[in-house]
Amino acid sequence: MGVFDKVKHQAQQLTGRAKEATGSATGNDELRDAGKRDQVEGKVKETGQDVKDKAAGAVQDVQDKFKGSGGGTGGSADR
């Protein structure tokens, strides 16, 4: 789901740039400002998704390390 969300947030930024450019070209301050807001929103969401993905990766790394340790201290040598 992370890749789809990232593309969606980048599309929001692209749409924002288009709105801002159109607003600037036509003298429509409301459209220009809405475009800037869309860009900021998209960037914030994309950054949040990146943090979420990195945190999930870190959790998986820790889980893998615990699974890799075998949960014990070496088997028959401890007896």
C-alpha contacts under 8 A as a table, 3 or more apart, distances in Angstrom:
res1	aa1	res2	aa2	distance
1	M	4	F	5.43
1	M	5	D	6.30
2	G	5	D	5.15
2	G	6	K	6.08
2	G	49	Q	6.83
2	G	53	D	7.09
3	V	6	K	5.06
3	V	7	V	6.28
4	F	7	V	5.25
4	F	8	K	6.18
5	D	8	K	4.95
5	D	9	H	6.16
5	D	46	E	7.69
5	D	49	Q	7.52
6	K	9	H	5.17
6	K	10	Q	6.19
6	K	46	E	5.69
6	K	49	Q	7.01
7	V	10	Q	5.06
7	V	11	A	6.08
8	K	11	A	5.07
8	K	12	Q	6.31
9	H	12	Q	5.00
9	H	13	Q	6.42
9	H	42	G	4.65
9	H	43	K	6.88
9	H	45	K	6.37
9	H	46	E	5.62
10	Q	13	Q	5.04
10	Q	14	L	6.25
10	Q	42	G	6.30
10	Q	43	K	7.41
10	Q	46	E	7.25
11	A	14	L	4.96
11	A	15	T	6.08
11	A	42	G	7.87
12	Q	15	T	5.10
12	Q	16	G	6.10
12	Q	38	D	6.13
12	Q	39	Q	6.56
12	Q	41	E	7.89
12	Q	42	G	5.36
13	Q	16	G	4.93
13	Q	17	R	6.26
13	Q	38	D	5.97
13	Q	39	Q	4.14
13	Q	40	V	7.34
13	Q	41	E	7.70
13	Q	42	G	5.16
13	Q	43	K	6.80
14	L	17	R	5.10
14	L	18	A	6.35
14	L	39	Q	7.23
15	T	18	A	5.08
15	T	19	K	6.18
15	T	35	G	7.18
15	T	38	D	7.34
15	T	39	Q	7.72
16	G	19	K	5.05
16	G	20	E	6.03
16	G	34	A	7.17
16	G	35	G	3.82
16	G	36	K	5.94
16	G	37	R	7.18
16	G	38	D	4.73
16	G	39	Q	4.92
17	R	20	E	5.07
17	R	21	A	6.11
17	R	35	G	5.84
17	R	36	K	7.04
17	R	39	Q	6.64
18	A	21	A	5.16
18	A	22	T	6.07
18	A	35	G	7.04
19	K	22	T	5.10
19	K	23	G	5.91
19	K	31	L	5.98
19	K	32	R	5.93
19	K	34	A	7.07
19	K	35	G	4.60
19	K	36	K	7.98
20	E	23	G	5.07
20	E	24	S	6.06
20	E	31	L	6.34
20	E	32	R	3.90
20	E	33	D	6.63
20	E	34	A	7.12
20	E	35	G	4.38
20	E	36	K	6.10
21	A	24	S	5.11
21	A	25	A	6.06
21	A	32	R	6.78
22	T	25	A	5.08
22	T	26	T	6.09
22	T	28	N	7.88
22	T	31	L	7.43
22	T	32	R	7.00
23	G	26	T	5.28
23	G	27	G	5.72
23	G	28	N	4.53
23	G	29	D	6.00
23	G	30	E	7.24
23	G	31	L	4.80
23	G	32	R	4.18
23	G	33	D	7.89
23	G	35	G	7.99
24	S	27	G	5.16
24	S	28	N	6.33
24	S	29	D	6.98
24	S	32	R	5.80
25	A	28	N	7.76
28	N	31	L	5.53
28	N	32	R	6.30
29	D	32	R	5.00
29	D	33	D	6.01
30	E	33	D	5.16
30	E	34	A	6.06
31	L	34	A	4.99
31	L	35	G	6.15
32	R	35	G	5.14
32	R	36	K	6.43
33	D	36	K	5.03
33	D	37	R	6.23
34	A	37	R	5.02
34	A	38	D	6.17
35	G	38	D	5.07
35	G	39	Q	6.26
36	K	39	Q	5.14
36	K	40	V	6.31
37	R	40	V	5.16
37	R	41	E	6.01
38	D	41	E	5.08
38	D	42	G	5.98
39	Q	42	G	5.19
39	Q	43	K	6.15
40	V	43	K	5.13
40	V	44	V	6.10
41	E	44	V	5.18
41	E	45	K	6.13
42	G	45	K	5.16
42	G	46	E	6.02
43	K	46	E	5.02
43	K	47	T	6.04
44	V	47	T	5.14
44	V	48	G	6.10
45	K	48	G	5.01
45	K	49	Q	6.14
46	E	49	Q	5.07
46	E	50	D	6.23
47	T	50	D	5.01
47	T	51	V	6.28
48	G	51	V	5.13
48	G	52	K	6.13
49	Q	52	K	4.96
49	Q	53	D	6.06
50	D	53	D	5.11
50	D	54	K	6.14
51	V	54	K	5.12
51	V	55	A	6.10
52	K	55	A	5.15
52	K	56	A	6.20
53	D	56	A	5.11
53	D	57	G	6.20
54	K	57	G	4.98
54	K	58	A	6.18
55	A	58	A	5.02
55	A	59	V	6.21
56	A	59	V	5.13
56	A	60	Q	6.20
57	G	60	Q	5.04
57	G	61	D	6.18
58	A	61	D	5.02
58	A	62	V	6.35
59	V	62	V	5.21
59	V	63	Q	6.23
60	Q	63	Q	5.01
60	Q	64	D	6.05
61	D	64	D	5.07
61	D	65	K	6.24
62	V	65	K	5.11
62	V	66	F	6.37
63	Q	66	F	5.21
63	Q	67	K	6.20
64	D	67	K	5.04
64	D	68	G	5.93
65	K	68	G	4.97
65	K	69	S	6.27
66	F	69	S	5.26
66	F	70	G	7.10
66	F	71	G	6.85
67	K	70	G	5.66
67	K	71	G	6.83
68	G	71	G	7.92
69	S	72	G	7.00
70	G	73	T	7.81
72	G	75	G	6.83
73	T	78	D	7.25
74	G	77	A	6.21
74	G	78	D	6.61
75	G	78	D	6.12
75	G	79	R	7.83
76	S	79	R	5.50
